[in-house]
Amino acid sequence: MKNHIIYEFPLNERIRVFIRLEQLFQEFSHFSSGSTIADKRAAINVLLDVMSIFRRNDLKSEILKELDRHAKVLTKYADSQNVDSKQLESIVNNITETSKKLYATPGKIGLGVMESDLFQSITQRSSIPGGTCSFDLPEFHFWLEQEESIRAKDLERWSLPFNEIRTAIDLILDFIRTSNAPSEELAEAGFFQIALDKSLPYQLIKVSMNRSLPCFAEISGGKHRCSIRFMVPSADEQRPTQSSDDIPFALTRCMF
């Protein structure tokens, strides 16, 4: 088990969507690798959530813009001292290759999957509690009862259109998360406030705290100022309360 818990707070809607998709893709990988009917149901539900995000957002365009911006930022550092030129070149090439693959993807990502009769039916019934039972969706029930090899192959095929997007999001978020070094801070009486330089392209706030501390970080604010409150869960299921203790933590202001 990790010694620390990390809390993240995205500073714009684009990064917020990327992190949600990252979590959904991780959940899909977990459930799709399981062999039970419950695993496959969960994998399909996660895939439906992914599709829902893609319906509401022009993610291909947003990600291409983000990749292009990161490539330009990295290129500026190419002639700087104390920079590993080979590693930098490798990262830029990775970004460029990912961009090419996305540009080569025609039309809206996953459109064929989203418009299939099976997924349309599951989507409609999923809004009803327990609405995807065998008597509601016999076609879905038939698929769930197939051999594991068939179900695994279908899940791989249905998720294939999103693979390049997933690779791009992982690349972007990894770059952002490692863009700056953490600083050791102390939240007096469980409270800490951050003022962010408006001239710098901050994307994400990261708070890392020791797992042994009996509180969690609640982050709020915007791209210019954020507040962190360290809250203690209530033993009797009432609202959490702000800690009265001084809480040590590591803070990372992630840029680019």
SULJO-V361077 format. One record per residue. RES is the residue in one small letter. D_FIRST is the distance of its C-alpha to the first C-alpha in whole Angstrom. Layout:
# SULJO-V361077
RES,D_FIRST
RES,D_FIRST
This chain:
# SULJO-V361077
m,0
k,4
n,6
h,9
i,10
i,13
y,16
e,19
f,23
p,25
l,29
n,31
e,31
r,31
i,27
r,26
v,28
f,26
i,22
r,23
l,24
e,21
q,19
l,22
f,22
q,18
e,19
f,22
s,21
h,18
f,21
s,24
s,22
g,22
s,25
t,26
i,29
a,26
d,24
k,27
r,28
a,25
a,25
i,29
n,28
v,26
l,28
l,31
d,29
v,29
m,32
s,33
i,32
f,34
r,37
r,37
n,36
d,37
l,34
k,36
s,38
e,35
i,33
l,36
k,37
e,33
l,33
d,36
r,36
h,33
a,35
k,38
v,35
l,34
t,38
k,39
y,36
a,38
d,40
s,38
q,38
n,34
v,33
d,32
s,35
k,34
q,30
l,32
e,34
s,32
i,30
v,33
n,34
n,31
i,32
t,36
e,35
t,33
s,36
k,38
k,36
l,36
y,40
a,41
t,39
p,42
g,43
k,40
i,36
g,36
l,39
g,40
v,37
m,38
e,41
s,41
d,43
l,40
f,37
q,40
s,41
i,37
t,37
q,40
r,38
s,35
s,36
i,37
p,35
g,35
g,37
t,36
c,37
s,39
f,43
d,42
l,41
p,42
e,41
f,38
h,38
f,39
w,37
l,34
e,36
q,36
e,35
e,31
s,33
i,35
r,32
a,30
k,33
d,34
l,30
e,30
r,34
w,33
s,30
l,32
p,34
f,30
n,29
e,31
i,30
r,26
t,26
a,28
i,26
d,23
l,25
i,26
l,23
d,21
f,24
i,24
r,21
t,22
s,25
n,25
a,23
p,21
s,23
e,22
e,24
l,24
a,25
e,28
a,28
g,25
f,27
f,27
q,29
i,29
a,33
l,33
d,35
k,37
s,38
l,35
p,33
y,30
q,28
l,25
i,23
k,19
v,18
s,15
m,14
n,12
r,10
s,12
l,15
p,16
c,18
f,17
a,19
e,22
i,24
s,28
g,30
g,32
k,32
h,34
r,32
c,29
s,28
i,25
r,25
f,22
m,22
v,21
p,21
s,24
a,24
d,27
e,26
q,28
r,28
p,25
t,27
q,26
s,25
s,27
d,25
d,25
i,21
p,20
f,18
a,19
l,21
t,22
r,25
c,25
m,28
f,30
